[in-house]
Amino acid sequence: MARSSEYEILYSAFDQFLRLCVLDDRSLLWPDEQVWTPENVAEVKRRLIETPIFGGDLSFDDKLQEQMKGALPQHWMILCDMFYVYFLPSDHIKLATKQSSIHWAAQKGGRTSPPAEAAVWKPQTAGFTRTSQKYHFKYAQFWLIVLFADHLKKQKDPAIVVRDSQKMQHLLDDLLASIPNKIDRAYDMRHAMLYLAFPDQYERIISTRDKEKIVETYHSRVEGPLPADLDEAIRKVRAVLSKKYDKPEHPFDFYTDLKSEWKSQVAPAHVSTTESRPVVPTIYEKEEISAVLSVLGWTRNVILYGPPGTGKTYIAKKAAEALVKSQMQQPLAESTLFQRAIKELATYEVLALGMYLLESQKSYSVSEILSLPLVQAQYRISPVRQPRDNVWGHLQGHTSPESETVKVDKSTRREPYLFDKDSQGCWLLTDAGRLYVEQNLSVQLSILRSSGEIRDASEFIRWTTFHQSYTYEDFVEGLRPVQSEENPGDISYKIVPGAFKRICMLAVGDPSNKYVLIIDEINRGNIAKILGELITLVEDDKRAGGLNALSVELPYSSVPFSVPSNLYIIGTMNTADRSIALLDVALRRRFAFVELMPKPEMLDDARVESQEAVVPLGDLLCNLNMGINRYLDRNHQIGHSYFLKVAEADEANRVDVLEFIWNHQIIPLLEEYFYSQQEKLAELLAPFQSDVELGVEAGQDAIGSEVGRRTGDDLMVALAKFAKRE
């Protein structure tokens, strides 16, 4: 068990939150008032999560105030309670700061928070962990708290979840997994909530990385394989270690008793050393984003290029989001809703859905069915040679065997039986067909009947990555084997649109809005093979509506195709992988280029300190790239984002993170750069070599595969020496 008498007051405070707010709809700070009702929680969720405000120069409080415009006092009271829960784990944030934030939120709601001497503040003086800079961004943690409450408010008996550790863990994990962007997932709050709710079963550790290090360090002491679940694995580790380290008065603690053992472990290579980039771009990143947007004001096609680690993908994402930002308040176009609704449906389901939406009791001729907007969308997405015959086939194939008006062989009919034909030869949706739509296509109905509100920029942005096996069929369109809708045992072939054609279709159906396709690693694909005849159509003046507009007939579907003018293409390429001079000449003529180089100035104030040395990260990066320039060229430099991971880490963890980044990311990259020039690599990393090693002639085995690798104090001393080298 990890329970500590020191933190009993925290466990009690969190239990109060669960009982009062989650189960009883009351407030934690104003317990006599009904505040956490399902309706109020849903409204706070709508404001915080469904209408987020990202980026910019606004503080969290400024953004919160903007999101809460017109909110009721009860909504602000919920936020006060959320601030209270958010602050509970932290022994790093001062009590005065905690009270000030809660006072501010209460005042915005026209309420007065409890006085400073009230007993409710006592738990806020404790805290069980030192929270990180990422935790202090707040918004991700607030999202998880409100998602947690909103989900439980919809349950018949939420007490079953909050009193069962496994159910609560699974719920929190599912909520985090439902958040599209990993940067928005508050794993730290997840760990904190589980510890506060179940201190006998979880550790006072809010860092996933620390938990992984503990398992990595002690797994060999546990008999048999460890569970895949990280928390369950740590329970097994604790059970083994408690025999040796538990004291009569209290169980051992992984931080206060064993930190020196496991903290020195290097994080596993697959583990991200930082869970996010900064929420707000730095001034240097803003300049680069502005440069990309400026170029996109002149052309629709741009490629960001530079050495690895210079933030090309990050800048591409932020530039795309800025490009479509003004569209966030507009509803989705009807064609976009159609595509979203029918993308996973069989053709017979689209026919039934289209008839149901227009007038489910009406009879239709095949021509009228073909003209239904939903059916037209289906054949734009998945074109067929003879649409009329295709409609006939699906209607007849899903007609009930009892039908007296359809004369097709009954053995060819397949469930579900949805259609029938009247005496005039028109088709109708049967009672069974209407029931099928209502029960099986309810999600699609909800989409089509929604207002089409935009939730985030991803509605307008699509991603793909080129590689050596990427083809025209993946990018534009191609034939794909599919299980027959009529006979599951048969395989048929269907024309399926690729990534480029799909976003072009979205842009064509929504001409008033901008769409962006980001192609990561654009230089790694065979451009002539992937784009084919479309290499001409992406030119600005050859697009639909352009001065020299062109269209071509696609080889698979035989339909005319042109590139819409409201589609922007942003590519990224790593110059260390392939020189820009080798890029397909036809592509180079059709794209503008923006170079992104390392920016050591972003690390000017970042340093890593140990008892033995201080390493200024900006100077370290400068000297490293000066050496690479001298021995290779500017295209093989190291980007600043490698060391940003170190700068963004908790101060207490920076030495560990730097050790991991240096030994497991930078050194392997340098070894690849200097694959056949080991003597040059040894010269570049001279501060890491002993006098004996430096005296050996270049090229012999003494250089070895461990050149440049050090750990602990040895690494810090060598890096400090390297950073000062002229």
SULBEL-V429714 format. One record per run of one state. SS is the DSSP state (H for helix, E for strand, - for the rest). FROM is the first residue (numbers start at 1). TO is the last residue. If there is no record, write none. Layout:
SS:FROM:TO / SS:FROM:TO
//
This chain:
-:1:4 / H:5:23 / -:24:25 / E:26:26 / -:27:33 / E:34:34 / -:35:37 / H:38:50 / -:51:59 / H:60:67 / -:68:72 / H:73:88 / -:89:89 / E:90:90 / -:91:94 / H:95:108 / -:109:118 / H:119:125 / -:126:128 / E:129:129 / -:130:134 / H:135:137 / -:138:138 / H:139:153 / -:154:158 / H:159:162 / -:163:164 / H:165:177 / -:178:181 / H:182:184 / -:185:186 / H:187:197 / -:198:207 / H:208:221 / -:222:229 / H:230:245 / -:246:258 / H:259:262 / -:263:282 / H:283:296 / -:297:300 / E:301:306 / -:307:311 / H:312:327 / -:328:333 / H:334:342 / -:343:346 / H:347:359 / -:360:362 / E:363:364 / -:365:365 / H:366:371 / -:372:372 / H:373:381 / -:382:386 / H:387:397 / -:398:398 / E:399:399 / -:400:409 / H:410:412 / -:413:418 / E:419:421 / -:422:426 / E:427:429 / -:430:430 / H:431:440 / -:441:441 / H:442:449 / -:450:456 / H:457:459 / -:460:460 / E:461:465 / -:466:471 / H:472:475 / -:476:476 / E:477:483 / -:484:490 / E:491:497 / -:498:498 / H:499:509 / -:510:514 / E:515:520 / -:521:521 / H:522:524 / -:525:526 / H:527:531 / -:532:533 / H:534:537 / -:538:539 / H:540:542 / -:543:551 / E:552:553 / -:554:559 / E:560:561 / -:562:566 / E:567:574 / -:575:579 / H:580:582 / -:583:584 / H:585:590 / -:591:591 / E:592:595 / -:596:599 / H:600:603 / -:604:606 / E:607:609 / -:610:613 / E:614:616 / H:617:631 / -:632:633 / H:634:636 / -:637:640 / H:641:647 / -:648:650 / H:651:673 / -:674:677 / H:678:684 / -:685:685 / H:686:688 / -:689:690 / H:691:695 / -:696:711 / H:712:724 / -:725:726
//
